[in-house]
Amino acid sequence: MAYDEVTAARVRRLLRRRKFRETQLMGGLCFMVGGSMCCSVSGKGGLLVRIDPAKSEKVLAEPHAAPMRMGNRTMRGFVRVEPEGFQADQALERWIELGLEAAAARSRDSGSRAKGKGSRARPRRTRK
């Protein structure tokens, strides 16, 4: 599925001073920062942005923002933004900042899990 190359170039320009990685994911071009998804230029049109789930109500009240749905399921921590919601560079920058904040928080959380805090790792089984 094709994604909007112009929007992808705009996102790259906003992320140029950061270390990021691009990958094809979820039907679009995903931008990963610090190992976590920041946003994706959607193959369905628009932008998919990771957000802090605690800010969902406020963010979803924004014009052109809608819950991210995958099949019958609503994906917590993500919003879909219609192209009209980021036509201006300042608007796109604001959405990307929300994605960067959420990706950074997620990276911090996964870093603490990796050190054993809140880890879901199973204990090793020993042989008898």
MODELLER restraints for C-alpha pairs under 7 A, 6 or more apart:
rsr = mdl.restraints
at = mdl.atoms
rsr.add(forms.Gaussian(group=physical.xy_distance, feature=features.Distance(at['CA:1:A'], at['CA:27:A']), mean=6.08, stdev=0.5))
rsr.add(forms.Gaussian(group=physical.xy_distance, feature=features.Distance(at['CA:1:A'], at['CA:28:A']), mean=6.98, stdev=0.5))
rsr.add(forms.Gaussian(group=physical.xy_distance, feature=features.Distance(at['CA:1:A'], at['CA:43:A']), mean=5.49, stdev=0.5))
rsr.add(forms.Gaussian(group=physical.xy_distance, feature=features.Distance(at['CA:2:A'], at['CA:28:A']), mean=7.00, stdev=0.5))
rsr.add(forms.Gaussian(group=physical.xy_distance, feature=features.Distance(at['CA:2:A'], at['CA:43:A']), mean=5.28, stdev=0.5))
rsr.add(forms.Gaussian(group=physical.xy_distance, feature=features.Distance(at['CA:3:A'], at['CA:28:A']), mean=5.66, stdev=0.5))
rsr.add(forms.Gaussian(group=physical.xy_distance, feature=features.Distance(at['CA:3:A'], at['CA:29:A']), mean=6.82, stdev=0.5))
rsr.add(forms.Gaussian(group=physical.xy_distance, feature=features.Distance(at['CA:3:A'], at['CA:41:A']), mean=6.22, stdev=0.5))
rsr.add(forms.Gaussian(group=physical.xy_distance, feature=features.Distance(at['CA:3:A'], at['CA:42:A']), mean=5.75, stdev=0.5))
rsr.add(forms.Gaussian(group=physical.xy_distance, feature=features.Distance(at['CA:3:A'], at['CA:43:A']), mean=4.31, stdev=0.5))
rsr.add(forms.Gaussian(group=physical.xy_distance, feature=features.Distance(at['CA:3:A'], at['CA:45:A']), mean=6.91, stdev=0.5))
rsr.add(forms.Gaussian(group=physical.xy_distance, feature=features.Distance(at['CA:4:A'], at['CA:41:A']), mean=6.78, stdev=0.5))
rsr.add(forms.Gaussian(group=physical.xy_distance, feature=features.Distance(at['CA:7:A'], at['CA:41:A']), mean=6.89, stdev=0.5))
rsr.add(forms.Gaussian(group=physical.xy_distance, feature=features.Distance(at['CA:8:A'], at['CA:41:A']), mean=6.17, stdev=0.5))
rsr.add(forms.Gaussian(group=physical.xy_distance, feature=features.Distance(at['CA:14:A'], at['CA:93:A']), mean=6.84, stdev=0.5))
rsr.add(forms.Gaussian(group=physical.xy_distance, feature=features.Distance(at['CA:19:A'], at['CA:33:A']), mean=6.55, stdev=0.5))
rsr.add(forms.Gaussian(group=physical.xy_distance, feature=features.Distance(at['CA:20:A'], at['CA:31:A']), mean=6.60, stdev=0.5))
rsr.add(forms.Gaussian(group=physical.xy_distance, feature=features.Distance(at['CA:20:A'], at['CA:32:A']), mean=5.49, stdev=0.5))
rsr.add(forms.Gaussian(group=physical.xy_distance, feature=features.Distance(at['CA:20:A'], at['CA:33:A']), mean=4.70, stdev=0.5))
rsr.add(forms.Gaussian(group=physical.xy_distance, feature=features.Distance(at['CA:21:A'], at['CA:31:A']), mean=5.79, stdev=0.5))
rsr.add(forms.Gaussian(group=physical.xy_distance, feature=features.Distance(at['CA:21:A'], at['CA:32:A']), mean=5.05, stdev=0.5))
rsr.add(forms.Gaussian(group=physical.xy_distance, feature=features.Distance(at['CA:21:A'], at['CA:33:A']), mean=6.62, stdev=0.5))
rsr.add(forms.Gaussian(group=physical.xy_distance, feature=features.Distance(at['CA:22:A'], at['CA:29:A']), mean=6.62, stdev=0.5))
rsr.add(forms.Gaussian(group=physical.xy_distance, feature=features.Distance(at['CA:22:A'], at['CA:30:A']), mean=5.57, stdev=0.5))
rsr.add(forms.Gaussian(group=physical.xy_distance, feature=features.Distance(at['CA:22:A'], at['CA:31:A']), mean=4.77, stdev=0.5))
rsr.add(forms.Gaussian(group=physical.xy_distance, feature=features.Distance(at['CA:22:A'], at['CA:32:A']), mean=6.19, stdev=0.5))
rsr.add(forms.Gaussian(group=physical.xy_distance, feature=features.Distance(at['CA:23:A'], at['CA:29:A']), mean=5.81, stdev=0.5))
rsr.add(forms.Gaussian(group=physical.xy_distance, feature=features.Distance(at['CA:23:A'], at['CA:30:A']), mean=5.18, stdev=0.5))
rsr.add(forms.Gaussian(group=physical.xy_distance, feature=features.Distance(at['CA:23:A'], at['CA:31:A']), mean=6.66, stdev=0.5))
rsr.add(forms.Gaussian(group=physical.xy_distance, feature=features.Distance(at['CA:24:A'], at['CA:30:A']), mean=5.87, stdev=0.5))
rsr.add(forms.Gaussian(group=physical.xy_distance, feature=features.Distance(at['CA:27:A'], at['CA:42:A']), mean=6.30, stdev=0.5))
rsr.add(forms.Gaussian(group=physical.xy_distance, feature=features.Distance(at['CA:27:A'], at['CA:43:A']), mean=5.16, stdev=0.5))
rsr.add(forms.Gaussian(group=physical.xy_distance, feature=features.Distance(at['CA:28:A'], at['CA:40:A']), mean=6.16, stdev=0.5))
rsr.add(forms.Gaussian(group=physical.xy_distance, feature=features.Distance(at['CA:28:A'], at['CA:41:A']), mean=5.49, stdev=0.5))
rsr.add(forms.Gaussian(group=physical.xy_distance, feature=features.Distance(at['CA:28:A'], at['CA:42:A']), mean=4.37, stdev=0.5))
rsr.add(forms.Gaussian(group=physical.xy_distance, feature=features.Distance(at['CA:28:A'], at['CA:43:A']), mean=4.48, stdev=0.5))
rsr.add(forms.Gaussian(group=physical.xy_distance, feature=features.Distance(at['CA:29:A'], at['CA:40:A']), mean=5.30, stdev=0.5))
rsr.add(forms.Gaussian(group=physical.xy_distance, feature=features.Distance(at['CA:29:A'], at['CA:41:A']), mean=5.19, stdev=0.5))
rsr.add(forms.Gaussian(group=physical.xy_distance, feature=features.Distance(at['CA:29:A'], at['CA:42:A']), mean=6.62, stdev=0.5))
rsr.add(forms.Gaussian(group=physical.xy_distance, feature=features.Distance(at['CA:30:A'], at['CA:37:A']), mean=6.83, stdev=0.5))
rsr.add(forms.Gaussian(group=physical.xy_distance, feature=features.Distance(at['CA:30:A'], at['CA:39:A']), mean=5.94, stdev=0.5))
rsr.add(forms.Gaussian(group=physical.xy_distance, feature=features.Distance(at['CA:30:A'], at['CA:40:A']), mean=4.04, stdev=0.5))
rsr.add(forms.Gaussian(group=physical.xy_distance, feature=features.Distance(at['CA:30:A'], at['CA:41:A']), mean=6.43, stdev=0.5))
rsr.add(forms.Gaussian(group=physical.xy_distance, feature=features.Distance(at['CA:31:A'], at['CA:37:A']), mean=5.94, stdev=0.5))
rsr.add(forms.Gaussian(group=physical.xy_distance, feature=features.Distance(at['CA:31:A'], at['CA:38:A']), mean=5.78, stdev=0.5))
rsr.add(forms.Gaussian(group=physical.xy_distance, feature=features.Distance(at['CA:31:A'], at['CA:39:A']), mean=5.51, stdev=0.5))
rsr.add(forms.Gaussian(group=physical.xy_distance, feature=features.Distance(at['CA:31:A'], at['CA:40:A']), mean=5.85, stdev=0.5))
rsr.add(forms.Gaussian(group=physical.xy_distance, feature=features.Distance(at['CA:32:A'], at['CA:38:A']), mean=5.61, stdev=0.5))
rsr.add(forms.Gaussian(group=physical.xy_distance, feature=features.Distance(at['CA:33:A'], at['CA:103:A']), mean=6.66, stdev=0.5))
rsr.add(forms.Gaussian(group=physical.xy_distance, feature=features.Distance(at['CA:34:A'], at['CA:104:A']), mean=6.81, stdev=0.5))
rsr.add(forms.Gaussian(group=physical.xy_distance, feature=features.Distance(at['CA:34:A'], at['CA:107:A']), mean=6.24, stdev=0.5))
rsr.add(forms.Gaussian(group=physical.xy_distance, feature=features.Distance(at['CA:35:A'], at['CA:107:A']), mean=6.73, stdev=0.5))
rsr.add(forms.Gaussian(group=physical.xy_distance, feature=features.Distance(at['CA:36:A'], at['CA:103:A']), mean=5.20, stdev=0.5))
rsr.add(forms.Gaussian(group=physical.xy_distance, feature=features.Distance(at['CA:36:A'], at['CA:106:A']), mean=6.78, stdev=0.5))
rsr.add(forms.Gaussian(group=physical.xy_distance, feature=features.Distance(at['CA:36:A'], at['CA:107:A']), mean=6.32, stdev=0.5))
rsr.add(forms.Gaussian(group=physical.xy_distance, feature=features.Distance(at['CA:37:A'], at['CA:50:A']), mean=6.83, stdev=0.5))
rsr.add(forms.Gaussian(group=physical.xy_distance, feature=features.Distance(at['CA:37:A'], at['CA:103:A']), mean=6.03, stdev=0.5))
rsr.add(forms.Gaussian(group=physical.xy_distance, feature=features.Distance(at['CA:38:A'], at['CA:49:A']), mean=6.31, stdev=0.5))
rsr.add(forms.Gaussian(group=physical.xy_distance, feature=features.Distance(at['CA:38:A'], at['CA:50:A']), mean=5.55, stdev=0.5))
rsr.add(forms.Gaussian(group=physical.xy_distance, feature=features.Distance(at['CA:38:A'], at['CA:99:A']), mean=4.47, stdev=0.5))
rsr.add(forms.Gaussian(group=physical.xy_distance, feature=features.Distance(at['CA:38:A'], at['CA:100:A']), mean=5.43, stdev=0.5))
rsr.add(forms.Gaussian(group=physical.xy_distance, feature=features.Distance(at['CA:38:A'], at['CA:103:A']), mean=5.37, stdev=0.5))
rsr.add(forms.Gaussian(group=physical.xy_distance, feature=features.Distance(at['CA:39:A'], at['CA:48:A']), mean=5.42, stdev=0.5))
rsr.add(forms.Gaussian(group=physical.xy_distance, feature=features.Distance(at['CA:39:A'], at['CA:49:A']), mean=4.35, stdev=0.5))
rsr.add(forms.Gaussian(group=physical.xy_distance, feature=features.Distance(at['CA:39:A'], at['CA:50:A']), mean=5.88, stdev=0.5))
rsr.add(forms.Gaussian(group=physical.xy_distance, feature=features.Distance(at['CA:39:A'], at['CA:99:A']), mean=5.98, stdev=0.5))
rsr.add(forms.Gaussian(group=physical.xy_distance, feature=features.Distance(at['CA:40:A'], at['CA:47:A']), mean=5.80, stdev=0.5))
rsr.add(forms.Gaussian(group=physical.xy_distance, feature=features.Distance(at['CA:40:A'], at['CA:48:A']), mean=4.98, stdev=0.5))
rsr.add(forms.Gaussian(group=physical.xy_distance, feature=features.Distance(at['CA:40:A'], at['CA:49:A']), mean=6.53, stdev=0.5))
rsr.add(forms.Gaussian(group=physical.xy_distance, feature=features.Distance(at['CA:41:A'], at['CA:47:A']), mean=4.82, stdev=0.5))
rsr.add(forms.Gaussian(group=physical.xy_distance, feature=features.Distance(at['CA:41:A'], at['CA:48:A']), mean=6.39, stdev=0.5))
rsr.add(forms.Gaussian(group=physical.xy_distance, feature=features.Distance(at['CA:42:A'], at['CA:48:A']), mean=6.30, stdev=0.5))
rsr.add(forms.Gaussian(group=physical.xy_distance, feature=features.Distance(at['CA:46:A'], at['CA:80:A']), mean=6.92, stdev=0.5))
rsr.add(forms.Gaussian(group=physical.xy_distance, feature=features.Distance(at['CA:46:A'], at['CA:81:A']), mean=5.55, stdev=0.5))
rsr.add(forms.Gaussian(group=physical.xy_distance, feature=features.Distance(at['CA:46:A'], at['CA:82:A']), mean=4.58, stdev=0.5))
rsr.add(forms.Gaussian(group=physical.xy_distance, feature=features.Distance(at['CA:46:A'], at['CA:83:A']), mean=4.74, stdev=0.5))
rsr.add(forms.Gaussian(group=physical.xy_distance, feature=features.Distance(at['CA:47:A'], at['CA:80:A']), mean=5.71, stdev=0.5))
rsr.add(forms.Gaussian(group=physical.xy_distance, feature=features.Distance(at['CA:47:A'], at['CA:81:A']), mean=5.06, stdev=0.5))
rsr.add(forms.Gaussian(group=physical.xy_distance, feature=features.Distance(at['CA:47:A'], at['CA:82:A']), mean=6.58, stdev=0.5))
rsr.add(forms.Gaussian(group=physical.xy_distance, feature=features.Distance(at['CA:48:A'], at['CA:78:A']), mean=6.74, stdev=0.5))
rsr.add(forms.Gaussian(group=physical.xy_distance, feature=features.Distance(at['CA:48:A'], at['CA:79:A']), mean=5.75, stdev=0.5))
rsr.add(forms.Gaussian(group=physical.xy_distance, feature=features.Distance(at['CA:48:A'], at['CA:80:A']), mean=4.57, stdev=0.5))
rsr.add(forms.Gaussian(group=physical.xy_distance, feature=features.Distance(at['CA:48:A'], at['CA:81:A']), mean=6.26, stdev=0.5))
rsr.add(forms.Gaussian(group=physical.xy_distance, feature=features.Distance(at['CA:49:A'], at['CA:78:A']), mean=5.52, stdev=0.5))
rsr.add(forms.Gaussian(group=physical.xy_distance, feature=features.Distance(at['CA:49:A'], at['CA:79:A']), mean=5.39, stdev=0.5))
rsr.add(forms.Gaussian(group=physical.xy_distance, feature=features.Distance(at['CA:49:A'], at['CA:80:A']), mean=6.41, stdev=0.5))
rsr.add(forms.Gaussian(group=physical.xy_distance, feature=features.Distance(at['CA:49:A'], at['CA:99:A']), mean=5.53, stdev=0.5))
rsr.add(forms.Gaussian(group=physical.xy_distance, feature=features.Distance(at['CA:50:A'], at['CA:77:A']), mean=5.69, stdev=0.5))
rsr.add(forms.Gaussian(group=physical.xy_distance, feature=features.Distance(at['CA:50:A'], at['CA:78:A']), mean=4.46, stdev=0.5))
rsr.add(forms.Gaussian(group=physical.xy_distance, feature=features.Distance(at['CA:50:A'], at['CA:79:A']), mean=6.64, stdev=0.5))
rsr.add(forms.Gaussian(group=physical.xy_distance, feature=features.Distance(at['CA:50:A'], at['CA:99:A']), mean=4.85, stdev=0.5))
rsr.add(forms.Gaussian(group=physical.xy_distance, feature=features.Distance(at['CA:50:A'], at['CA:102:A']), mean=6.09, stdev=0.5))
rsr.add(forms.Gaussian(group=physical.xy_distance, feature=features.Distance(at['CA:51:A'], at['CA:77:A']), mean=5.00, stdev=0.5))
rsr.add(forms.Gaussian(group=physical.xy_distance, feature=features.Distance(at['CA:51:A'], at['CA:78:A']), mean=5.51, stdev=0.5))
rsr.add(forms.Gaussian(group=physical.xy_distance, feature=features.Distance(at['CA:51:A'], at['CA:98:A']), mean=5.97, stdev=0.5))
rsr.add(forms.Gaussian(group=physical.xy_distance, feature=features.Distance(at['CA:51:A'], at['CA:99:A']), mean=5.62, stdev=0.5))
rsr.add(forms.Gaussian(group=physical.xy_distance, feature=features.Distance(at['CA:51:A'], at['CA:102:A']), mean=5.10, stdev=0.5))
rsr.add(forms.Gaussian(group=physical.xy_distance, feature=features.Distance(at['CA:52:A'], at['CA:77:A']), mean=5.77, stdev=0.5))
rsr.add(forms.Gaussian(group=physical.xy_distance, feature=features.Distance(at['CA:52:A'], at['CA:102:A']), mean=5.19, stdev=0.5))
rsr.add(forms.Gaussian(group=physical.xy_distance, feature=features.Distance(at['CA:53:A'], at['CA:76:A']), mean=6.35, stdev=0.5))
rsr.add(forms.Gaussian(group=physical.xy_distance, feature=features.Distance(at['CA:53:A'], at['CA:77:A']), mean=4.55, stdev=0.5))
rsr.add(forms.Gaussian(group=physical.xy_distance, feature=features.Distance(at['CA:60:A'], at['CA:66:A']), mean=5.83, stdev=0.5))
rsr.add(forms.Gaussian(group=physical.xy_distance, feature=features.Distance(at['CA:60:A'], at['CA:67:A']), mean=6.95, stdev=0.5))
rsr.add(forms.Gaussian(group=physical.xy_distance, feature=features.Distance(at['CA:63:A'], at['CA:85:A']), mean=6.66, stdev=0.5))
rsr.add(forms.Gaussian(group=physical.xy_distance, feature=features.Distance(at['CA:64:A'], at['CA:81:A']), mean=5.61, stdev=0.5))
rsr.add(forms.Gaussian(group=physical.xy_distance, feature=features.Distance(at['CA:64:A'], at['CA:82:A']), mean=5.26, stdev=0.5))
rsr.add(forms.Gaussian(group=physical.xy_distance, feature=features.Distance(at['CA:64:A'], at['CA:84:A']), mean=6.66, stdev=0.5))
rsr.add(forms.Gaussian(group=physical.xy_distance, feature=features.Distance(at['CA:64:A'], at['CA:85:A']), mean=5.15, stdev=0.5))
rsr.add(forms.Gaussian(group=physical.xy_distance, feature=features.Distance(at['CA:65:A'], at['CA:79:A']), mean=6.39, stdev=0.5))
rsr.add(forms.Gaussian(group=physical.xy_distance, feature=features.Distance(at['CA:65:A'], at['CA:80:A']), mean=5.72, stdev=0.5))
rsr.add(forms.Gaussian(group=physical.xy_distance, feature=features.Distance(at['CA:65:A'], at['CA:81:A']), mean=4.56, stdev=0.5))
rsr.add(forms.Gaussian(group=physical.xy_distance, feature=features.Distance(at['CA:65:A'], at['CA:82:A']), mean=6.56, stdev=0.5))
rsr.add(forms.Gaussian(group=physical.xy_distance, feature=features.Distance(at['CA:66:A'], at['CA:79:A']), mean=5.68, stdev=0.5))
rsr.add(forms.Gaussian(group=physical.xy_distance, feature=features.Distance(at['CA:66:A'], at['CA:80:A']), mean=5.25, stdev=0.5))
rsr.add(forms.Gaussian(group=physical.xy_distance, feature=features.Distance(at['CA:66:A'], at['CA:81:A']), mean=6.46, stdev=0.5))
rsr.add(forms.Gaussian(group=physical.xy_distance, feature=features.Distance(at['CA:67:A'], at['CA:74:A']), mean=6.56, stdev=0.5))
rsr.add(forms.Gaussian(group=physical.xy_distance, feature=features.Distance(at['CA:67:A'], at['CA:78:A']), mean=6.84, stdev=0.5))
rsr.add(forms.Gaussian(group=physical.xy_distance, feature=features.Distance(at['CA:67:A'], at['CA:79:A']), mean=4.85, stdev=0.5))
rsr.add(forms.Gaussian(group=physical.xy_distance, feature=features.Distance(at['CA:67:A'], at['CA:80:A']), mean=6.02, stdev=0.5))
rsr.add(forms.Gaussian(group=physical.xy_distance, feature=features.Distance(at['CA:68:A'], at['CA:74:A']), mean=5.74, stdev=0.5))
rsr.add(forms.Gaussian(group=physical.xy_distance, feature=features.Distance(at['CA:68:A'], at['CA:75:A']), mean=5.41, stdev=0.5))
rsr.add(forms.Gaussian(group=physical.xy_distance, feature=features.Distance(at['CA:68:A'], at['CA:78:A']), mean=5.67, stdev=0.5))
rsr.add(forms.Gaussian(group=physical.xy_distance, feature=features.Distance(at['CA:68:A'], at['CA:79:A']), mean=4.86, stdev=0.5))
rsr.add(forms.Gaussian(group=physical.xy_distance, feature=features.Distance(at['CA:68:A'], at['CA:80:A']), mean=5.29, stdev=0.5))
rsr.add(forms.Gaussian(group=physical.xy_distance, feature=features.Distance(at['CA:69:A'], at['CA:75:A']), mean=5.84, stdev=0.5))
rsr.add(forms.Gaussian(group=physical.xy_distance, feature=features.Distance(at['CA:85:A'], at['CA:91:A']), mean=6.90, stdev=0.5))
rsr.add(forms.Gaussian(group=physical.xy_distance, feature=features.Distance(at['CA:86:A'], at['CA:92:A']), mean=4.54, stdev=0.5))
rsr.add(forms.Gaussian(group=physical.xy_distance, feature=features.Distance(at['CA:113:A'], at['CA:119:A']), mean=4.85, stdev=0.5))
